[in-house]
Amino acid sequence: MTTYTTFAKKVKGNIWHVTKAIGQFNYVSVSKKTNNPFGTFGKQFSSIDKAQEAYKCADLKLFLLEIEMGLIDSIN
């Protein structure tokens, strides 16, 4: 069984969702919800560290670090 936890935060005018899957499937999915006309699911990474390496925005990296350390509440 896999448990999915989703987090949301507004970063530089855009709303970002990060979904963390733990269990049978382990991954982190990062998606931008604003200005997303095709409703894409975002990018998947094997860990939060890999997701942090993929983005340049310091605020988004901080958001991922807050999730990793358990400092931010989920939306579900």
BANU-589491 format. One record per residue (C-alpha): residue number from 1; x negated, y negated, z. Coordinates in steps of 0.5 Angstrom, whole numbers. Layout:
N
+-----+-------+-------+-------+
| num |    xx |    yy |    zz |
+-----+-------+-------+-------+
| NUM |     X |     Y |     Z |
...
+-----+-------+-------+-------+
END
This chain:
76
+-----+-------+-------+-------+
| num |    xx |    yy |    zz |
+-----+-------+-------+-------+
|   1 |     0 |     0 |     0 |
|   2 |    -3 |    -7 |    -2 |
|   3 |    -1 |   -13 |     2 |
|   4 |     0 |   -20 |    -2 |
|   5 |    -1 |   -26 |     2 |
|   6 |    -1 |   -33 |    -2 |
|   7 |    -3 |   -40 |     0 |
|   8 |    -2 |   -47 |    -3 |
|   9 |    -5 |   -53 |    -3 |
|  10 |    -6 |   -60 |    -7 |
|  11 |   -13 |   -61 |    -9 |
|  12 |   -14 |   -68 |   -13 |
|  13 |    -7 |   -68 |   -15 |
|  14 |    -6 |   -61 |   -17 |
|  15 |    -2 |   -56 |   -13 |
|  16 |    -7 |   -49 |   -13 |
|  17 |    -4 |   -42 |   -11 |
|  18 |    -9 |   -37 |    -8 |
|  19 |    -6 |   -30 |    -7 |
|  20 |   -10 |   -25 |    -3 |
|  21 |    -9 |   -18 |    -4 |
|  22 |   -11 |   -13 |     1 |
|  23 |   -10 |    -5 |     1 |
|  24 |   -10 |     0 |    -5 |
|  25 |   -12 |    -6 |    -9 |
|  26 |   -17 |   -12 |    -7 |
|  27 |   -17 |   -18 |   -11 |
|  28 |   -16 |   -26 |   -10 |
|  29 |   -12 |   -29 |   -15 |
|  30 |   -13 |   -37 |   -16 |
|  31 |    -8 |   -41 |   -21 |
|  32 |    -6 |   -48 |   -22 |
|  33 |     1 |   -49 |   -21 |
|  34 |     2 |   -56 |   -24 |
|  35 |     1 |   -57 |   -31 |
|  36 |     1 |   -50 |   -33 |
|  37 |     6 |   -50 |   -39 |
|  38 |     5 |   -42 |   -40 |
|  39 |     6 |   -40 |   -33 |
|  40 |     0 |   -36 |   -33 |
|  41 |    -2 |   -32 |   -27 |
|  42 |    -9 |   -35 |   -26 |
|  43 |   -16 |   -32 |   -26 |
|  44 |   -17 |   -26 |   -21 |
|  45 |   -24 |   -25 |   -17 |
|  46 |   -26 |   -19 |   -13 |
|  47 |   -27 |   -23 |    -7 |
|  48 |   -27 |   -30 |    -5 |
|  49 |   -34 |   -31 |    -5 |
|  50 |   -34 |   -30 |   -13 |
|  51 |   -28 |   -35 |   -14 |
|  52 |   -32 |   -40 |   -10 |
|  53 |   -38 |   -39 |   -15 |
|  54 |   -33 |   -40 |   -21 |
|  55 |   -30 |   -47 |   -19 |
|  56 |   -34 |   -53 |   -19 |
|  57 |   -29 |   -57 |   -15 |
|  58 |   -32 |   -58 |    -8 |
|  59 |   -24 |   -59 |    -5 |
|  60 |   -22 |   -52 |    -8 |
|  61 |   -28 |   -49 |    -6 |
|  62 |   -27 |   -52 |     1 |
|  63 |   -19 |   -49 |     0 |
|  64 |   -22 |   -42 |    -1 |
|  65 |   -27 |   -42 |     5 |
|  66 |   -21 |   -44 |     9 |
|  67 |   -17 |   -38 |     7 |
|  68 |   -23 |   -34 |     8 |
|  69 |   -24 |   -36 |    15 |
|  70 |   -16 |   -36 |    17 |
|  71 |   -16 |   -43 |    18 |
|  72 |   -10 |   -44 |    13 |
|  73 |    -3 |   -41 |    14 |
|  74 |     0 |   -37 |     8 |
|  75 |     7 |   -39 |     5 |
|  76 |    10 |   -32 |     5 |
+-----+-------+-------+-------+
END
